[in-house]
Amino acid sequence: MRLDGKVAYVTGGGQGIGRGFAHALGEAGAKVAVVDMDHTKAQAVVKELFLKGVHAIPIKADISKSDDVQRMVDTIVSKWGAIHIACNNAGINRNSASEDTSLEEWDQTFNVNLRGTFMCCQVCAGRLS
Ligand SMILES: NC(=O)c1ccc[n+]([C@@H]2O[C@H](COP(=O)([O-])OP(=O)(O)OC[C@H]3O[C@@H](n4cnc5c(N)ncnc54)[C@H](O)[C@@H]3O)[C@@H](O)[C@H]2O)c1
C-alpha cells in the first residue's frame, strides 16, 4: 500500500502504538504530523522519521482541549494544504479496578479518550480531503 502525497496526523504519536502508526504511515509515503502533549517525544519521533526521508512535523497538543485541537488541524492544513488520514490514537488508561476508580479519574479518562477523540473527528471532518 502506498500513501504518497497523502497527509496524515497521529495523536499520541510520541510513543508506543502511535509512534508505530507514524512510522508505518511515513514509510508508506505519507507526510506525518506527530501530535502529542509531550512535545519532546513528538520531536524525537519526527527526527526518527527525518532519518527515513519522511516529511514530518511535531505538534504539541492536548486533545482534551478544544483550542489545541483546532490549532492542530489549522497547523496541518496551513503547512500541507489538506488532511487525508486522521489517526486518532491518543488515549489514557490508569488501569484502576472499577471499585477504585474515582470520578476524577473517570472524567480525565473520558475527557481524553471520548470527548477528545470526538473533538478531533469533528474539527477534522470539515477539512478531510
Ligand atoms: N497498549 C495496549 O495494550 C492498548 C490496548 C488497547 C488500547 N490501547 C490504546 O491505544 C492507544 C495507544 O496506546 P499506547 O499503549 O501506545 O499508549 P502510551 O501511553 O504508550 O502512549 C500514549 C501517547 O499519547 C500521549 N497522550 C496522552 N494523552 C494525550 C492527550 N490528551 N493529548 C495528546 N497526547 C496524549 C502520551 O503523551 C503518549 O505519548 C491509547 O489510546 C490506548 O488507550 C492500548
The ligand as a Gaussian input file, in Angstrom:
#p B3LYP/6-31G(d) Opt

LIG

0 1
 N       -1.117000      -0.752000      24.733000
 C       -2.221000      -1.502000      24.752000
 O       -2.203000      -2.703000      25.076000
 C       -3.550000      -0.901000      24.354000
 C       -4.676000      -1.727000      24.327000
 C       -5.894000      -1.176000      23.919000
 C       -5.980000       0.147000      23.577000
 N       -4.864000       0.929000      23.634000
 C       -4.999000       2.321000      23.256000
 O       -4.123000       2.594000      22.175000
 C       -3.646000       3.938000      22.307000
 C       -2.126000       3.952000      22.352000
 O       -1.701000       3.068000      23.378000
 P       -0.188000       3.069000      23.870000
 O       -0.009000       1.830000      24.679000
 O        0.714000       3.319000      22.730000
 O       -0.213000       4.335000      24.862000
 P        1.019000       5.098000      25.554000
 O        0.545000       5.522000      26.901000
 O        2.276000       4.303000      25.442000
 O        1.203000       6.403000      24.625000
 C        0.189000       7.336000      24.548000
 C        0.754000       8.632000      23.980000
 O       -0.348000       9.539000      23.927000
 C        0.045000      10.767000      24.513000
 N       -1.140000      11.386000      25.087000
 C       -1.807000      11.015000      26.187000
 N       -2.820000      11.827000      26.419000
 C       -2.795000      12.750000      25.438000
 C       -3.582000      13.893000      25.156000
 N       -4.592000      14.263000      25.947000
 N       -3.285000      14.635000      24.076000
 C       -2.237000      14.297000      23.275000
 N       -1.438000      13.257000      23.506000
 C       -1.724000      12.482000      24.580000
 C        1.099000      10.425000      25.539000
 O        1.944000      11.550000      25.827000
 C        1.837000       9.278000      24.858000
 O        2.893000       9.750000      24.053000
 C       -4.271000       4.508000      23.563000
 O       -5.460000       5.194000      23.204000
 C       -4.595000       3.281000      24.359000
 O       -5.647000       3.503000      25.277000
 C       -3.666000       0.439000      24.011000

